[in-house]
Amino acid sequence: MTTWRERVTDARLPATACLTALTVVTVVAHNRVFADADFLRPMLAVAIGLHVLAATLRVVRAPAWVAFPVQLIGAAELLALAYYRPTLSGPFPTSETLEMVRIDMRLVVDQFSTAVAPVPSAGSYAVVAAVGIAIVVLLSDAFAFRAMGQMEAVVPSGILFVITAALGVDRDRVLLASLWIAVALLTAGVLRFQQRSDDLAWIGGRRARLVTALPAIAIAVSVSAAAAAAVAPNLPGAGEKGLVDTRNRLGSVTEVLSPLVDIRANIVNRSNLEMFTVTSSDGGHYWRVIGLPRFDGNAWNPPEESLVPMGNRYDEVTTGTVMVDQVFGITGLGGSLVPAAYHPVQVSPGDVYWAADSESLVLPDGRVLNSGDSIAIRSLVPNPSQAELLAATAVGAPAAYYELPDSAWEATRGTAATVTAGAASPYEQALALQNWFRTNFTYDTDVQLGNSTDAITAFLRDRRGFCQQFAGTFAVMARSLGLPARVAVGFTPGELQADGKYHVYGRHAHAWPEVWFDGIGWIPFEPTPGRGSSDSEPFTGVPAAQDGSTPTGGGTGGGSNPSTPTPTTRPQDPDANPDDPRDG
C-alpha cells in the first residue's frame, strides 16, 4: 500500500511547477494582444486552478477516464466563475450564463475579421483567450503526465505563444520570447529527468537525484536564454508590427457605407489628426455628417437613397430655430460626406447634393473631400422650448424609424420600460433614457466594437463603452418604447483657437441619437458621459463637453449629470438593489 508521501512524489510536483510556470508566461504574453493588464487576474486564476486540479487528481491516482472529465468540468466552472459570476446560481451555471457565452462567442466570430491588436481586455476576446489557456493546460498536462512526453508537453503552450506573437503588437517581444524559451527548456529538462527509471543514470551512468541534476539544467537554460536575448533583436522583423493583421481591408467607401466603423479609429488612432476647421457665426455645434435610420440587428446603416441637388431647404424646418453660418476648411477629412450643423438649408458651392432620408450632404459622382476644400453652409438649428417638447407626440415619423428586429426588441424592451417608468410623455421617456446612461455607465474606448443585438446585450451587462454603443443602444431602446429614433454620426465642436476657428481633430469623432417629435422634427439627445452640445443644452440639460474638457458634476463616466430640464420621475435602474443606499 502506497503512502501519501509516495503519491505526492509520483505526482511529479517539480515538473508540475515548471509546466505551470510555462503556462503563466504564456498568459503574460497575451499583453501583446490586449490593451491593458486587466486580463491577467482572471486568466491566471483559470490557468493555475486547472494545474492544481490536475496535480490533485494525480495525487489521488485518478485514472485518465475519470481525471479528464473532471478536468473538463473544472475548466468550465473556473471559466464561469472568472467571467460570468453574476449569472451563476451558487456554483452552477444558469440559462443566462449559457446565453452570455453564446453572445460572447458570436461577437468574436462576427468581429474577428475587423479586429486588430491591441483589443479590449474585457469581454468576449478575453473569454476566448482564457478558453485557449484552459485547452493548453489540459493538453500539456495530459502529454506530460499521462502520455509521459517531454518536448510534447510544451507544444500546446508553444502554439498559443506563436499565435499571440503573430497577432500581437511589438510590446516586450524579445523579453517574452527569451523568457518563454528558457522556461520551456527548463520544463522539458525536468520532465526528462523525472521520467527516467530509478535504475537508469541520467548523467555519467550513476544514479542522479533531481537536486543534483537541476544545476546542469539551469546552466543549459541560462545559456539558451542569453543566446535568444542576444540574437532575437537582430532577427528580421523584430521591431515590426504583428505578423498577421486579421482586418479585412476596407476602402474609403466605408466612410459612406458604415460611418460607425471608423469612430474609435478616429478617437484612438487618429486623435491628433486635424480633420477640418470651422468658422461659425454662433459658436460651436455638433458637426453632423450622416443619420443612420436602419437597424437590422447587426448594425446601423444608411438607407438606400438617391441624391438630389441641395438647392435651398428652408421649408423643411418646422419649429423655432437659430441660424448658423459656417465655413468649413477641409484638412484631413476624407470621403464624400460633408459635415454641417443640423439642419443644413443652403450650401456653397452648389454642386453638393442632398440625401433626404439620412439628411446628409454628399459629393456626387465619386468625388471626395480634399485638403484645402472650402465649403460654406447655412443651417437652421432646431431650438424648441421645453413646453413644446413636453406637449409633443411622437407618432408621425415614417414607419422605418419605429422598426426593430424581434431579437433587439426582446433584448431591450424590459430594461427600457423599467428605466422610463413614470415618464408621462415621449420627451420625458427620452430624457429618462439619456440620464440613466449618463448616471450608470462608464465611458471607455477600450471595449469591444459592435452594434449588433448581441453587442447591445453585452453593453447593457458591462455598462462600459463609447459613443457608438451609447447612441446605438439608446436608439434601440427608444424604438422598443415606440419612439422614432435614429443614430447620427459626426464630430463634437472641436477646439476654438486664436484664429477664431474651431479646429476639429480625430478625437472629436462622435455618435449620438436623435428622436423625432411631431411638429418639431429631429432632436438630439446625449447619453454618452463626458459629451454635450451647447445648442441642445436647453432641452437635454447636458452642458457642452467633449474630449479634453472636464465637465462639472458627473456620473460614473466622468460626464455631467443634467440639471435642467428634469423629468417628472427619476430614471429607474433595472438592476438596482432597493436595500443598497448607493442605489437609492
CORCOR-V82138 format. One record per run of one state. SS is the DSSP state (alpha for helix, beta for strand, coil for the rest). FROM is the first residue (numbers start at 0). TO is the last residue. Records with the same first field share a line. If there is no record, write none. Layout:
# CORCOR-V82138
SS=FROM-TO  FROM-TO
This chain:
# CORCOR-V82138
coil=0-2  10-11  32-32  34-35  59-62  83-83  87-87  89-90  92-93  114-117  119-122  145-150  167-171  194-201  203-204  206-208  232-252  257-257  269-272  280-285  292-292  295-298  301-305  309-310  312-312  316-319  330-335  338-338  341-342  348-350  355-358  363-372  382-384  391-397  401-404  419-424  440-440  443-451  462-462  465-465  480-483  491-493  496-500  517-519  524-530  532-532  540-543  545-579  583-583
alpha=3-9  12-31  36-58  63-82  84-86  94-113  123-144  151-166  172-193  209-231  253-256  258-268  313-315  385-390  398-400  405-418  425-439  452-461  466-479  505-507  533-539  580-582
beta=33-33  88-88  91-91  118-118  202-202  205-205  273-279  286-291  293-294  299-300  306-308  311-311  320-329  336-337  339-340  343-347  351-354  359-362  373-381  441-442  463-464  484-490  494-495  501-504  508-516  520-523  531-531  544-544
